[in-house]
Amino acid sequence: MQQPPPDRTTVAGTAFAAGPVASVGAWTLTDGHAGNRRQAEALAAALGIEARAWTLRARAPWRWLAPRCGPGAERAFGAEFRTAVHAAPTLAIGCGRQAALATRLLRAHGARAVQILDPRIAPAHWDLVIAPQHDGLQGANVIPLLGSLHPVDDLWLAAARREFATFAALPAPRIALLIGGASAHARLDAAWLEALLVRVADQVHGEGGSVLATASRRTPVPLRAHLRERLARVPGVVWGGDADGANPYAGLLGWADRIVCTADSVNMLSEAAATNVPVFVAGAERVGGRPGRFVQDLLDRGRVRPFDSGCSAFTVTPLRETARVAAEVRARLAL
């Protein structure tokens, strides 16, 4: 499995006693949200570097203004980071709007700054900006990608199968069910999500096999209980939250013969599409905006199919953007 970085520092807008600050080869900087942290750390790993990981918590007014810079911006993340920028690393990798201010500050002190996700201001403030293709960001220093960065490749999947070796005993075909929820662009209400559970259960009852299901942070709380109820008579594994122990998400991807994923999450769909198995998207017609454009791109490429009348197997080519993006970063920055 992907190992955590060797040193993680949380900065909450006040001094943080973590010992002397020393310049290191690379830093990853995020607001701590799982999706942002996963992308920054996946890029560092694909570049083959160990990075110190910072979790940044901006104080007002910078948490609203970031990544815009102005007088006093070095105080945005507290005393420790204010000191650290003067011992900037060779490479700073940020993901998310808060981190975009931090990578700008580090660049001003000599770091090469790579920003993941559209910073919503001119990309010229960074050495490189890696942005999802569906955002439509353009610029000489912009590297577009289809979906999001993540660690999923053959080695990662093999490690996941070793860690969750007990899943091998589940009857095939094993259907991994990745459930999200509503967002600003996704109209996935609880009734629709519950109906999806019934359809998956019917699929397994009719065909045989098993289901490996997991919820996400956007899954409505009542539906998490329904996960267990609706799938209680279906062979498999169900994870609805921390009460069920550690999230077996990696094992689900590693052992899946097919994957059914709700259309709301670019990250989950990107990782599902990086596996070697067919992926079926549920609720594509209920998702709009930038995520909707991403789903449509996957459908147009044939990497995913709609989950409507079932999920018959089809031949796939894994979609893996992280290695390609890392190679381009390495070439452009002469790392």
C-alpha positions in Angstrom: 0.0 0.0 0.0 1.0 3.6 -0.4 3.0 4.6 2.6 2.5 7.9 4.4 5.2 10.5 4.1 7.8 10.5 6.8 7.0 13.9 8.4 3.6 15.5 8.7 3.2 19.0 10.2 -0.1 20.7 11.0 -0.2 24.4 11.0 -3.3 26.0 12.6 -2.5 29.7 12.3 -0.5 29.8 15.5 3.1 28.8 16.5 3.6 25.1 16.4 6.6 23.6 18.3 8.0 21.0 16.0 11.7 21.5 16.5 14.1 23.4 14.2 13.0 23.9 10.6 15.4 22.6 8.0 15.3 22.8 4.3 14.2 19.4 2.7 14.0 18.3 -0.9 10.2 18.5 -1.3 7.1 19.4 0.6 3.5 18.6 0.0 1.0 21.2 1.2 -2.8 20.7 1.6 -5.7 21.7 3.8 -5.9 18.2 5.0 -8.9 17.1 3.0 -8.4 13.5 2.0 -8.8 14.2 -1.8 -6.3 17.0 -1.8 -3.8 15.2 0.3 -4.1 12.1 -1.8 -3.4 13.9 -5.0 -0.3 15.8 -3.6 1.2 12.7 -2.1 0.5 10.6 -5.2 2.4 13.1 -7.3 5.4 13.1 -4.9 5.4 9.3 -4.9 5.2 9.1 -8.7 8.2 11.5 -8.9 10.1 9.1 -6.6 10.7 11.6 -3.8 10.1 11.6 -0.1 8.2 14.8 0.9 7.5 16.5 4.2 3.7 16.8 4.4 2.2 20.0 5.7 -1.5 20.4 6.7 -2.3 24.1 6.5 -5.1 25.9 8.3 -5.2 29.5 7.2 -6.3 32.3 9.6 -8.6 35.1 8.6 -8.6 36.9 6.2 -6.4 34.5 4.2 -8.7 31.5 4.3 -11.1 33.6 2.2 -8.5 35.5 0.1 -6.2 32.6 -0.8 -4.5 32.2 -3.2 -4.4 36.0 -3.6 -1.2 37.4 -2.0 -0.6 40.7 -0.3 1.1 42.4 2.7 1.2 40.0 5.6 0.5 36.9 3.6 3.5 35.0 5.2 1.5 35.2 8.5 -1.4 33.4 7.0 -0.5 30.0 8.4 1.1 30.9 11.7 4.6 31.3 13.1 6.1 28.0 12.2 5.3 28.2 8.5 6.4 31.9 8.4 9.8 30.7 9.6 9.8 27.7 7.3 9.4 29.7 4.1 12.9 31.0 4.6 14.2 27.5 4.4 12.1 26.6 1.4 12.5 23.2 -0.2 13.6 22.6 -3.8 10.1 21.5 -4.7 6.7 22.5 -3.3 3.6 20.5 -4.3 0.3 22.0 -3.3 -3.3 20.9 -3.8 -6.3 23.1 -3.2 -6.9 26.8 -2.8 -5.3 27.2 0.7 -2.2 25.4 -0.4 -2.0 27.6 -3.5 -1.2 30.6 -1.4 1.5 28.6 0.5 3.1 27.4 -2.8 3.2 31.0 -4.1 5.0 32.1 -0.9 7.5 29.3 -1.2 8.2 30.1 -4.8 9.0 33.6 -3.8 11.7 32.1 -1.6 13.2 29.9 -4.3 11.2 26.8 -4.4 9.9 25.3 -7.6 6.1 25.4 -7.1 3.7 22.9 -8.6 0.0 23.5 -7.9 -2.7 20.9 -8.3 -6.2 22.0 -9.2 -7.3 25.2 -10.8 -6.1 28.0 -8.4 -8.8 30.4 -9.9 -6.2 33.0 -10.7 -3.5 33.3 -13.4 -1.4 30.1 -13.5 1.7 32.2 -14.1 2.1 32.5 -10.3 3.4 29.0 -10.2 6.0 27.0 -12.2 3.4 24.4 -13.1 -0.3 24.0 -12.6 -1.9 20.6 -12.9 -5.6 21.0 -13.6 -8.4 18.6 -14.6 -9.1 18.7 -18.3 -12.8 19.3 -17.5 -11.9 22.7 -15.8 -10.8 24.1 -19.2 -7.7 25.9 -17.7 -5.2 26.9 -20.3 -1.6 28.2 -20.2 1.9 27.5 -21.2 2.7 26.1 -17.8 -0.6 24.1 -17.4 -0.6 20.3 -17.5 -4.1 19.0 -18.1 -5.2 15.6 -16.9 -8.3 13.5 -17.2 -9.7 13.1 -13.7 -7.5 13.3 -10.7 -4.0 12.2 -9.4 -3.9 9.0 -7.3 -1.6 6.1 -6.5 -3.6 3.3 -8.2 -1.5 1.2 -10.5 -0.6 -2.5 -10.7 1.8 -2.5 -7.8 -0.8 -0.6 -5.6 -3.5 -3.1 -6.5 -1.3 -6.1 -5.8 -0.4 -4.7 -2.4 -4.1 -4.1 -1.7 -4.9 -7.7 -2.6 -2.1 -8.9 -0.2 -3.5 -6.7 2.6 -7.0 -7.8 2.1 -6.3 -11.4 1.2 -9.4 -12.7 2.9 -11.5 -11.1 0.1 -10.2 -13.9 -2.3 -12.7 -16.3 -0.6 -15.7 -14.2 -1.7 -17.6 -15.6 -4.6 -17.0 -14.2 -8.0 -17.9 -12.0 -9.8 -17.1 -9.6 -7.0 -18.8 -6.2 -7.6 -17.2 -3.3 -5.8 -19.9 -0.6 -5.1 -18.5 2.8 -4.4 -21.2 5.1 -3.1 -21.0 8.9 -2.9 -23.8 11.4 -2.4 -25.1 14.8 -3.4 -22.9 17.8 -4.1 -23.3 21.2 -5.8 -23.3 19.4 -9.1 -24.9 16.1 -8.2 -28.6 15.4 -7.5 -28.1 12.1 -5.8 -30.8 12.0 -3.1 -31.3 9.3 -0.5 -34.2 7.7 -2.4 -32.2 7.4 -5.5 -29.2 6.0 -3.7 -31.3 3.4 -1.8 -32.8 2.3 -5.2 -29.2 1.8 -6.4 -28.6 -0.5 -3.5 -31.7 -2.6 -4.4 -30.5 -2.8 -8.1 -27.0 -4.0 -7.1 -28.5 -6.6 -4.7 -30.8 -7.8 -7.4 -27.8 -8.1 -9.8 -25.9 -10.3 -7.4 -29.0 -12.4 -6.5 -29.6 -13.0 -10.2 -26.1 -13.6 -11.3 -24.3 -14.9 -8.2 -21.1 -13.5 -6.9 -20.7 -11.0 -4.1 -20.7 -7.2 -3.4 -18.0 -5.2 -1.7 -19.6 -1.9 -0.8 -18.2 1.3 0.8 -19.7 4.7 1.6 -18.0 8.1 1.3 -18.1 11.3 3.3 -20.9 12.5 1.2 -23.1 9.5 1.7 -26.2 10.4 3.8 -26.1 9.1 7.3 -29.4 7.2 7.0 -28.2 5.4 3.9 -25.1 4.1 5.7 -27.5 2.0 7.9 -29.4 0.9 4.8 -26.2 -0.3 3.3 -26.1 -3.1 5.9 -29.8 -3.7 5.8 -30.2 -3.9 2.0 -27.0 -6.0 1.5 -27.4 -8.2 4.6 -28.5 -11.3 2.5 -25.9 -10.7 -0.2 -22.4 -12.3 0.2 -19.7 -9.7 0.6 -18.3 -6.9 2.7 -20.1 -3.6 3.7 -18.3 -0.6 5.1 -20.6 2.3 6.2 -18.3 4.2 8.5 -15.7 4.1 11.3 -17.9 1.8 13.4 -17.2 -1.0 10.8 -13.4 -0.7 11.4 -10.8 0.4 8.8 -12.1 1.3 5.4 -11.4 -1.6 3.0 -11.5 0.7 0.0 -8.1 -0.4 -1.4 -9.1 -4.1 -1.0 -12.4 -3.4 -2.9 -10.5 -2.0 -5.9 -7.9 -4.8 -5.7 -10.3 -7.7 -5.6 -13.1 -6.3 -7.8 -14.1 -8.1 -11.0 -16.4 -5.2 -11.8 -16.9 -1.8 -10.2 -20.1 0.2 -9.9 -19.4 3.9 -8.9 -21.8 6.8 -8.4 -21.1 9.7 -10.8 -20.6 12.4 -8.2 -16.9 11.8 -7.3 -14.1 12.6 -9.8 -11.6 11.0 -7.4 -13.5 7.7 -7.0 -14.2 7.4 -10.7 -10.5 8.2 -11.6 -9.3 5.5 -9.2 -11.9 3.0 -10.4 -10.9 3.7 -14.0 -7.2 3.0 -13.2 -8.0 -0.6 -12.4 -8.0 -3.5 -14.9 -11.8 -4.2 -14.6 -15.0 -2.8 -16.2 -16.4 0.2 -14.5 -20.1 1.1 -14.5 -21.2 4.6 -13.6 -24.6 5.2 -11.8 -26.4 8.5 -12.0 -24.5 10.1 -14.9 -27.7 11.9 -15.9 -27.9 13.5 -12.4 -24.5 15.1 -12.5 -23.7 18.4 -14.2 -21.0 21.1 -14.4 -17.3 20.1 -14.4 -17.9 16.6 -12.9 -20.5 16.0 -15.5 -18.1 16.8 -18.3 -15.6 14.4 -16.8 -18.1 11.6 -16.6 -19.2 12.2 -20.2 -15.5 12.1 -21.3 -15.1 8.7 -19.7 -18.3 7.5 -21.4 -17.2 8.8 -24.7 -13.8 7.0 -24.4 -15.6 3.8 -23.5 -13.7 3.4 -20.3 -16.9 3.3 -18.3 -20.5 2.3 -19.2 -23.8 3.3 -17.7 -25.1 1.1 -14.9 -28.6 0.6 -16.3 -29.6 -2.9 -17.3 -26.7 -4.7 -15.7 -23.0 -4.8 -15.7 -21.8 -7.4 -18.2 -18.0 -7.6 -18.5 -16.2 -5.8 -21.3 -12.5 -5.4 -22.3 -10.8 -2.3 -20.7 -7.6 -0.4 -20.9 -6.7 1.2 -17.5 -6.7 5.0 -17.4 -3.6 6.1 -15.5 -2.7 9.7 -15.6 -0.4 10.0 -12.6 2.7 8.5 -14.2 2.3 10.5 -17.3 1.8 13.8 -15.4 4.8 13.0 -13.2 7.0 12.4 -16.2 6.0 15.7 -17.6 6.6 17.5 -14.3 10.1 15.9 -14.1 10.9 16.9 -17.7 9.6 20.5 -17.5 11.4 21.2 -14.2 14.5 19.2 -15.1 14.2 17.2 -11.8 
